[in-house]
Amino acid sequence: MIKIGFIGYGSMGSMIINRLLSKKALNEDQIIISTRTKSKLGSLKKEYPQIEITDNNQYLSSKCEKIFLFVGTSTVKEVIEDIMVNISGESHIIYIAAALTIENVESIFKGKITKFIPSLTSEVAEGISLICHNEKVTKNEAEFVNNLFNSISTVKIIEEDDFEIGSDLTSCSPAFIAKIFMEFAKKGAKNSNISRKEAEDMVIKTFYGTAKLLHDENMSFEELISRVATKGGITEEGVKVLDKSLPPIFDELFKTTQIKYEIIKEELNKEYNTN
Ligand SMILES: NC(=O)c1ccc[n+]([C@@H]2O[C@H](COP(=O)([O-])OP(=O)(O)OC[C@H]3O[C@@H](n4cnc5c(N)ncnc54)[C@H](OP(=O)(O)O)[C@@H]3O)[C@@H](O)[C@H]2O)c1
């Protein structure tokens, strides 16, 4: 039986594999997981005894055609080079490092490649997974990957050139959103008798309700704002402050993350001998 292989069981790998199994998107006897510290797979193996676990990437690659790489960006090259002995034209490598280009990976593996950017929100089967396949990936193979990640998120297929801003919007953004609302709650607590914990709870529940209104009721941002910020009211004054302060903040945020992407991409291009 040809199995599906996952290499790397860290923060992202463990989250994705556990969600895929709990959603029954994959059967436990279908998969092999390889990770550097095999003992970290102990509790998963207890829960799913039919999963095969190893710390030998070459062994995994000898049993699999679809190989998901969930190792850190700087480890992808050494892992692919290590498993090259077993991979063929039928092999399909799926990786999750945003700054690593498909061209980088193609410089060492000329076959089927998918770049996939997960989001921590898949932990609750929400959010967006960004996906881009190279031209060697067939329609069926692309569908397999897209369906897999549709079970734990909404899959969005985008051009590789848009992955950086796209990743900011979907994969980095849970941290950006948490930071924005943490500061909002902090200042609310500071200017009242409400404790920080209570303020955070108030903000989280309101944020959850706001997301539901926008999503479930298909309400636009503009409509929601106009329904709360009545003309001449208090909310309108607060919105004016945000109107003035937020655009330059987000300009700077995107500029800064782009600079960081460029630095990492330059290092990766040197490592992979690509431009
Ligand atoms: N965090 C996010 O929200 C997010 C979102 C999208 C994409 N990503 C990308 O996801 C990738 C992984 O990030 P992460 O946060 O999950 O990293 P991580 O927690 O460091 O996990 C990496 C895993 O790979 C294992 N590993 C390292 N070298 C290995 C090897 N040679 N063979 C097999 N396994 C090996 C590590 O083993 P040990 O347990 O022994 O260390 C660890 O389990 C990164 O490229 C990151 O940019 C992250």
The ligand as a Gaussian input file, in Angstrom:
#p B3LYP/6-31G(d) Opt

LIG

0 1
 N        3.647000      28.821000      12.877000
 C        2.803000      29.211000      11.928000
 O        1.734000      29.818000      12.157000
 C        3.141000      28.895000      10.489000
 C        2.203000      29.186000       9.510000
 C        2.485000      28.855000       8.205000
 C        3.691000      28.252000       7.875000
 N        4.605000      27.995000       8.841000
 C        5.873000      27.360000       8.416000
 O        5.839000      26.011000       8.872000
 C        7.172000      25.513000       8.968000
 C        7.300000      24.748000      10.284000
 O        7.059000      25.649000      11.328000
 P        6.778000      25.139000      12.820000
 O        6.416000      26.366000      13.592000
 O        5.865000      23.980000      12.825000
 O        8.277000      24.641000      13.209000
 P        8.720000      23.673000      14.410000
 O        7.737000      23.748000      15.530000
 O       10.153000      23.985000      14.667000
 O        8.610000      22.209000      13.778000
 C        9.544000      21.633000      12.925000
 C        9.505000      20.125000      13.136000
 O       10.397000      19.508000      12.206000
 C       11.178000      18.535000      12.909000
 N       12.442000      18.335000      12.203000
 C       13.525000      19.147000      12.151000
 N       14.479000      18.615000      11.361000
 C       13.982000      17.434000      10.916000
 C       14.479000      16.423000      10.061000
 N       15.696000      16.504000       9.484000
 N       13.685000      15.346000       9.816000
 C       12.467000      15.227000      10.356000
 N       11.935000      16.164000      11.183000
 C       12.679000      17.251000      11.446000
 C       11.368000      19.127000      14.274000
 O       11.770000      18.120000      15.166000
 P       12.127000      18.395000      16.729000
 O       10.809000      18.188000      17.416000
 O       13.158000      17.421000      17.077000
 O       12.591000      19.831000      16.822000
 C        9.969000      19.671000      14.533000
 O        9.109000      18.658000      14.974000
 C        8.093000      26.741000       8.852000
 O        8.673000      26.756000       7.573000
 C        7.151000      27.911000       9.028000
 O        7.595000      29.039000       8.309000
 C        4.350000      28.278000      10.133000

